Amino acid sequence: KDKTIAGLLALFLGGLGIHHFYLRENKKGILKLLLCWTYIPAIIALIDAIRIFTNKYEINPNKFI
């Protein structure tokens, strides 16, 4: 998976957890989707986007096999 796409998804649709579904982190994505009305996932997604663009976000390559 492309980190640039994941970062853009986190930046624009991260409040819904879309970037976690893209990275096949479905449990995190469902949790953010359920809590999206609180705006807390949007703040966390902004932090995730920064971490993805600065290469601090760990992406497990074994999930994509």
C-alpha positions in Angstrom: 0.0 0.0 0.0 1.1 3.5 -0.7 1.9 5.7 2.2 1.0 8.9 0.3 -2.5 7.6 -0.3 -2.8 6.5 3.3 -1.7 9.9 4.5 -4.2 11.7 2.3 -7.0 9.5 3.4 -6.1 10.1 7.0 -6.0 13.9 6.4 -9.3 14.2 4.5 -11.4 11.1 5.6 -9.5 10.1 8.8 -12.4 11.1 11.1 -14.3 8.1 9.6 -11.3 5.8 9.9 -11.0 5.3 6.1 -7.2 5.2 6.2 -7.3 2.3 8.6 -9.5 0.3 6.2 -7.0 1.1 3.4 -4.2 -0.2 5.6 -6.3 -3.3 6.6 -6.5 -2.3 10.2 -10.2 -3.0 10.3 -10.6 -3.0 14.1 -9.2 0.5 14.4 -11.3 1.6 11.4 -14.6 0.3 12.9 -13.8 1.9 16.2 -13.2 5.3 14.6 -16.3 4.9 12.5 -18.4 4.2 15.6 -17.0 7.2 17.4 -16.9 9.6 14.5 -19.7 11.8 16.0 -17.4 12.8 18.9 -14.7 14.4 16.7 -12.0 12.6 18.7 -11.2 10.3 15.7 -10.7 13.4 13.6 -8.1 14.8 16.0 -6.4 11.3 16.1 -6.5 11.1 12.3 -4.7 14.4 12.0 -2.0 13.0 14.2 -2.0 9.8 12.2 -1.6 11.8 9.0 1.4 13.6 10.4 2.9 10.3 11.6 2.4 8.7 8.2 4.0 11.6 6.3 7.0 11.7 8.7 7.4 7.9 8.5 6.7 7.4 12.2 3.6 5.2 11.6 4.3 1.5 11.6 2.6 -0.3 8.7 2.8 -4.1 8.9 3.7 -5.4 5.4 2.5 -8.9 6.3 -1.1 -7.7 6.2 -1.0 -7.2 2.5 0.0 -10.7 1.5 
